[in-house]
Amino acid sequence: MSGFLGLARVDGEALDANLIDSFHHASQLDQPSPLADRWLSPARDLAITRLHQGILNPGAQPVSSPDGQVLLFLEGEVFNEDLDLNNQPLAILQAYLHEGQALFARLNGQFLLGIVELRQRRLTLVTDRIGTVALFYIRMGDLLAFSPRIKPLLSLPGFKPRLNPEALANFMSTGCLLEGKYLLQDIQLLRQAQVMTVEPHSVKIQPYWTFSYADQRDERDPKVLSQELSELVVQAVKRQTRDSIPYAVPLSGGYDSRSIVSSMRRLNPTQSLKTVTWGDEDHRPDSDVMVAQRLAEHLRTNHSFYRLGAEALPGNFHEYVRLSEARVDSAGNYPEGLGMFRRIRSELGVNLLYRGNEYFGIREAGSRYKEAVYLAFLPTFNLLPRSFKYLYPAVYDTLADLSESQMKRLMRQYRYESFIDTKDHLFINERFYAFHNPLTQLKRHIVEERNPLLDNDVIEFMRRVPTPLRIWKSLFHDVVSCLLPESGKIGICKVISLVDWDHRMQTDAKLQNFIRQTLLENANGFQQWVDRDKLIRFLDQSFTPRHINSRSLQRRVIRKIRKRLDIYELPPSEEIFRLMILKVWAEDYLKDNFDWR
């Protein structure tokens, strides 16, 4: 667990010493952090602990101004060339003393800041532009508490967990939690590019930067744009590879990761590079594993493959739920829990992974409201009419109404003349932060991550790119060709080597038993939502082998008709995993209080 753990009395009264100790103790029970910098204000009204892995900026914190009146905590890192990157906390503090809050918008990195100004009795908490480091908070009267994880907040005296039905609808239909909400009411996430200012009798939150597509787009020749973007990508990789932290680059068969490794090769042709790929198999033709292997050979990297052990899922499922806190539904992506990342760290000797998360565009164009929502990976209940039929009617209707009203509200918030812009902005501001960030924070229990393609200059460039150049990432494809002219010969993957859980659930008796045991045994109030008989029928249908040729003419026609009618469906395995995650999470977090009214 990395981030800030803290308590603040908004009324200026002193914190109870036992509360401070018990809150810190609660943070260590669930997932102990190797290192902790603890600090208590002279007035004892503010307590902050920086929890970290000792990899990024490992020195003791906070750092302070010459007069000792301003202190700064930093979790994460920045890459601004005008700052002393060898002592980032002090460099940021010095810049803040000169620039004030105007500094935040120009900081380029993945960070969480905590600034204490003793004379003003002010605490300022600042997230980066993409919200890399989680900070959950809750206000209970005059007490403000914040934490990188939910579990410590549950230990606060007087807190009673209550289910958040809108967040429940989010998780069931999208597999993540939107708008910075959590499955429990009253707990909120400090979102990307936000500043929380805590002063006597006041807690304010406001953005210091907001992503949006520019009104005026850059209409230069696409060849000129692709050349400029390729230079920005190389510059971003250079910024993030200045230090000596040992790292590896996960290689997929797509475009994003190859742009990073190609840039590394351009910057240092003789450097020894480690790349890694994971998957269910390592021999399927045109799979991401095989394409990554060809890329590694061409780029002369030391490449390793790690098999995803699907059979390990039952033994690690509860650990996944405990560590992810039911924020994202990717249990099937990591059936060994964090075991694979522990092996990568120990066997390859790395503390850091470079990921290819980006803003280059998402899927096809989209021309209708419902299609845009689906293409942004944010389907509502109404777009999934064949799913969730085991919910009691009153529960289903409530969640469907909440899901639809929330999405209409978001669509108004991200409205553009082009549905493509709306779709891409919706994906970035909701799906990206709600899905990718929890995965990053999950893996940070073991290894740190950097995302060079989310460099400030790259993001600002993409804000001005003409809309058509983001369809299927068309401009970025040209960028990859600039960085790696042989990219076309190496090929792009056509098969993702993740576990085919739909097939496995139809053929693996042990997995079927584990699912039935998880969902049908150990009643904990979860049954208040679900009709048991209908759930059993749904599981039986999902476990029955079906010999369907998904490429047949009939199936293709059916898919096109459903798409045109905006009728979509979840794979049964996704639906089952989401139910299992919710059931296991509820055992520990709801304390049998399933009433959301």
N, C-alpha and C positions, 0 to 999 in steps of 0.2 A: 504494500500500500504506500503510495507516494502522494504528497500534497500537504495541505494545511488542515490542522485540527485546532479548533479554537472555540472559546467562550468569551462573550462580551456582555457586560451589564450596560444597557442603554441609559439607565438612570444614573450611572456613575457610582453606584454603590459597589462595595467590595464583593468579589466572588467568594463563595464558600469553598474553603480549602478541600473539603471532602468531595465536593462536586468536581473540582478540577482533577483530582486524583482518580475518581471513579470514571470520569469521561475518558481520560487518557487510558486507563486500564481497559475500558470497553473497546478501545481501538486496537488493542493488542491481542485481545482474545480471539477475534475472528481471523485475522491475517496479520501476524506480527511484522512490523517494519524493522529492518536491520538497524537503522539509524534514526535518531530523533533529536532535534534541537528544540529544547523547551525554553520558553520565555514567559515571564509574568511582569506586568507593568508595575511601576512603583506604587500606584494607587490600588493595585490588585483588582482592577475592574476589567482587565483584558488579559487573557492567557492564550498564547499561540504556540503550537508545536509544529515544526516542519518535519514531516516523515519522508524519508528518502532511501534510495538504494546505495548511495555513495558512488554513483557513476557520473552524473552530471552535476557540476559545481559542488563537489563533495565537502568543501570547507565549512567550518562552523558558521552559523547564522543566528541572529540577524547581524548585518553590518550597520554601522551608525555614522552619522554626520560628525564633523569635528567637535561640535558642541554637545553631542550625545542626545539631541532633541528629536532627531528623525532617524528611524530605523527601517531597514528593508529586509524582507524575506523574498527569496526567489526559488521557486521549484520549476525545473525545466531549464531552458537556455534560449539565448538570442544570438543572432548572427550579423548584427550591424557592424560594418567595417569601421565606423568612426568611434566605436566603444572599445575599451580594453577587454578583449575577450578572454584574457587570462585571469581576470578578476571581475566577472560579470556582475555579481551583486553590487559591488562598490561602484563600478562604472555606471550602472543604471541609477543608483542612488545619486551620484554626482550630477548626472544628466537631469534627474528629476528636480534637484535643487535649483537648477538653472531654468528649466523649461516648464515645470509644473505638469499638469495633466495633459498638456499638448504633446508630451513625450509619447504617450501610450500608442497613438495612431501610427507612429513611425517605427515602433519596435517590431523587428522582423524575427519571428521565432515561434517556439512552442513553449509557453510559460504560464505561470500563475504568480502574480506579485502580491505581496502584503506590505503595505507602507504604514508605519505608525508615526504619528506626529504628536509627541507628548504635550507640547505646549498648547496645541489646539484640541487635545483629547480626541483625536481623529484617527480612525482606521480606514484605510482604502484597500480594497481587494480588486484585482484587475485580472481578467482572463485575456488570452491572446485572441487573434482574429478567428481562429477555428475552434476555440474552446478545448484545447488538448488535455489540460489537467482538470479533472472534475472537482467541483466545489458545491456540495449540497448544503443547504442551510434551512433553518427553521427558527421562527421567532415565537417565543412563548412569553407573552407579557413583556417585561423589561429584560429578558434574557434572549440573546442571539447566540445560536450555536451553529458551527459549520464544520464540515468534515469531507474528506475525499470519498468516503463510503457512507452508506445508509446506516449500517448496524450501530455505530456509536450513538447516533441520534436517538435510537430506540431506547437507550439506557437513561435518557433524561427523566428526572422525576416529574411525574404528572403527564407524560406523553402517552396518549392512547392511540394505537394504530387503527386507522380507518381506511378502508379500501377506496381508491379513487376510480370511479366507474369509467370516466373518460379515458384514463390511462389504461385501464383494463381493455377497453375497446381497441385502443391503439395497438396494444401488444398482440391481441388475438388476430387482428386483420393485417398488421404490418410487420409484426415481430420486433418492434422497437417502441420507444416512448417519445411522443412529440412535444414540442413547445416547452421543453425543459421540465416537464412534469414527471412525477414518479407514481408508482402504484399505490402509494400511501398519500392521503390528503395532508396538506400543510407542509410537506417537504418539497422543496423546489431546487432546481439546478441553476447556478449562476451561468448564464449562457455566454456564447462567444462574443468577444469584443464588448463586454460589459464592465462597468465600474460600480462597485458597491461602496458607498461612503457611510460610515457609521460615526455619528457624532452624538453628543448628549441629547437624548430624547428624540433621535432622528436616525432612520435607516433609509437611504435613497439608492435606487438602482437606475442607471441610465447607460445608453450605448455611447462609446467614443468613436465608433466606426460602424457603418452598415453596408453590407454587400447589396449591390443592385446593378443591373445592366445599364450602361450609359445611354442617354437619349441620343447622342451623336456617336455613330459607330465609325471605326477606322475603315474607310473604303479603298485603301490602297490595294494594289495587286496582291492576290493571295500568295504568290511566290515571295513577295517582299515580306509579308506578314509571317510566313512560315520560317523564313530566314531569321527574322528578328526574334520570334519565339524560341527558335532553337538556340540562339545565343543567350536568351534569358534562362533557359533550362540549364545550359552549361554553367552559367554564372551562379545559379542557385545551388547546383551540385558542388561547385567550388567553395561556396560559402559554408556549406555544411560538411565539408571534409577537410577542414583545416587542422583539426586536432589529431591526437594519436589513439583515440578510443578504438579498440579492436571491433570490427563490424563484419557483417555479411549482408548480402542483398538477396532477398527472396526473388527468384526469377520465375515468372509465369510465362505462358506462351503468347501473351498479349503485347501491347505497345508500351505500357507505362514503365514497367521495370526495365525493359531493354533500353529505354531512353536514358535511364539513370546510369546503367552500367556502361553504355556507349559514351556518355559524357565523362564518366570516370576514366575510361580508356583514352579519350581525347586529352584529358588533363594530365594523365600520367601513363604513357604507353607501356611502361615496364613494371608498373606496380603489380604486386601480388594481390589478387582479388578473390574473395570467397563468395560463392553464390550457393543458394540452397533452394530446393523445390520439395514440396510435400504433396502426397496424393495417395489414392487408394491402390493404384497400380503404377508400374513404371514401364509398361510395354504396349499400351494402346496406341495405335497409329494416329498421328495428328493430335494427340492429347497435349495438354499444356506441359506435362512432364517431358515428353519426347521433344517438343519444340524447344523447351528450356535447355535440354541437354545439347541440342544443336547450337543454340545461342552461346552456351558456355564454352563449347569447343571453339566456335568462331572468335569469341572475345577473350579466349585463353584465361579462363577463370578456374579456380579450384572448386569444383562443383560437387555438391552432396545431395543425395535424395533421401527423404525420410518418409517412410510409409505410414499412412494413417491407419492405425489399428482399430478397425470398426468393432472388433470383438471386445475391446476394452471399455466401450461406452457404459455398460451397466455399472462397472466398478468406479467410474469417474463422474457419473452424471450428477450426483449430489454435490461433489466438489465444484463442478462447473456452476451450478445454481448458486452455491454459497459465495463464490468469488465474483460472479457476474451480477448478483443480486437481482436477477430477472430483468435486466435492462435491455437484453438483446437475445435473440433466439438461435444463436449459432452453436448450440451444443453439438449438432451433427458435424460441424466443421472441425471440431477438436475432440474426437471421441476419447482421447487420452487425457482430457482436461488440459492442464499446462505441462504435462509430461514431455511432449515433443519439444517445447521451447526450453525446458530444462536440459534436455539432451543436446539441443543445438548449442546452447550456451556452454555446456561443459565439454562436449566433444570437439566443437570448432574453436573454442576459446574466445567467444565474442560476447560483448555486452550490449550490442546495438544492432538494430536491423533498419535498413533503409527501405521504406515503403513507397508505393507509387500512387497514393491517393491524389486526386486531382479534380479540377473544375473544367475540363476540356469539352464537356458535352455528355449527354446521357441518352442513349438509344436513338430511336427514330424520331420523326418530326412530331406527330400528334396534331390533331386538328379539332378535337372536341374536349369538353370539360372532363368527362369521365375517362376518356382515353389518356389525357394528360396526367390525371391522378394515377392511373395504373402504370403508365410509363415512368413515373417518378418513384415507383416501388412503394406507393402509399395507398393501396386499395382500401376502400371503405367496406363496411358490411354489405351495402347495397350492390357493390360490384362483385360480390362473392356469394351469389344466391344459393349455391349448392353446398356451402360450408356452414358449420356450427349448428346443424339441425338437431343436435342433442341438447342444446340449451333449452331451458324452460321458456315458453313463449314470452312471458313478461320480462325475463332477463334479456332474451334476444332482442325484443323490441326496444328496450331501453338502450342497450349498447348500440344498436343500429342507428337510432335517432341521434345519440351523442356523436357517433362516428361521422354521420352525414353533416350535422350542423357544424362540427369542428372543421371538416374539410371545406365547406362553403366559406367559412370565416377565413381560412388560410388562403383560399383562392382569391378572395377579395383583397387580401393583404399583398399578394404577389401578382397582381393583375398587370398584364402588358397587352399591347395590340396583338402580339404574336403568341399563340399557344406554346410555341417552342420555348420562348423566353420564360413564360409562366411555369412550364414543366421543369425547366432546368433550374430556375430559381427556387421552386418548391423543393426539388431534390436537394439542392445545396443547403438551404436554410433549415430543412427538417430531416429528411432521410439521411443525409450525409452525417450531420452532427449526432443524430439519434442512433445511428447504426455503427458507423465506423469509429467514432470516438470511444464508445464503450468497449469495443474490441481492442483498441489501442490501450485503454486503461486497464483492461483485463491482462493483456500481455506484459504490461509494465510491472506486474508482480515479479517477473523474471528478467525481462530484457527491456531496454529503452528503445524508442523508435524515433526516426526522423523522416520527414516528408518534404523533400526538396521541391517537389512539384507544387507545393502550397506556399512557396515563397511569395512575399508581398508583391514583388514586381511582376511575377507570373500572373497572380490573381488580378492585379490592376490591368494588365494587358488583356486578359480574357474578358474583362468587363466591357471592352470596346470592340471586341471582335464581332463582325457581322453575324447575325443569327444563323444563316445557312451553313457557315463554316464550323458550327458546333454539332450539326447532325451527324451522328455516328462518329464524332470526333474527327471529322474530315481534315481540318487544318492540322491537328496534332499528328495524323497519319503522315502528312507531308513533312512534319518536323522530324519524325522518326526516320524517314527516308534520308533527310539531310544528315542526321547524326550517324546513321548506319545504312549506307547505300545498299548493302547486301540483304537488308531486311526482307525484301520480297522473296529472295531465293530461300531464305531460312524458313519462311512461312509463318502463319499465324495459327494458333491452336483452334481446332473445331470441337474438341471434347475437353471438358473440365474434369480432372481426375479426382474429384471429391467422391465420397462414398455415395452410391446410389441407394439411399435409404428406403425409397419406395419398394425397390426390389428386395432389399435385405429384410424388410419387415414381412414380406411375403414368403421368405424362405428360411429365416433364422428362428427356430423354435425358442431358443434361449432369450433372444431379444423380445419375441412376442410375450413370453412369460413375464419378463421384466416390465414391459409396458403395462400389461394387465395388472400386475401387482402394484405398480405405482399409481395407476389411475383408479383401480376398483377396490383396493384394500386400504386400510388405515383411514377411516373416515375422519375428516378434520373440518367440516363445514363447506368444503369445496362442493359437496353434493347438493348444497342449496342452489347452485347454478345449473346443475346438470341432471337430466333425466337418465338414470342409470341404464335402463333397458335400451334406450336409443343409443347411448354411448357404446354399449356392448355390441349392438348391431353395426355401428360405424367401425369399430375395431375389427370385427369379424370380416366385414367387407374389405377393409384395408389390408388384412392379412391373407386374403384369398388371391392366389396367383391369377393374373390376367394376361393372356397372350394377345397383346394389341400391337400392331405395327403402327407406331406413331407417325411413320412417313407415308402411310398409305394414302391414296387419293381421297378416300372417304374421310379419314381423320383430318387431312389438310382442309377439306371443304368445311367440315364441322367447325374447326378452329377459326376459319375466316368468318363464318356466319356469326359465331359467338362474339368474335372481336368486334364485328360491325355493330352488333347489338349491345356492346359493352357488357358482355357476360363473361366473367373470368372465373377461375377456380384455383384454389390452393392445392398443391400436391398433398396427399394424405399424410405423408411423413412430416411436413411442416406443421400441419394442424395438430398432429399428435405430439410433436416435440413442444409446441407452445402450451398445450394443455398440461403436459408433464412438468414443465418448468413452473407453471403457475401453481400446480398442486404441491410440489415440493417447497416452493417459496412460501406458500401460505402456511405450511406447517410451522415455519420458523418466525414469520414476520407478522402474521395477523393475530396470533394468540386467540384463535377461535372467534374473532370479531369480524364476521363476513358481511355485516350490514353496512351498506354504503349510503343509506338515507340520512 
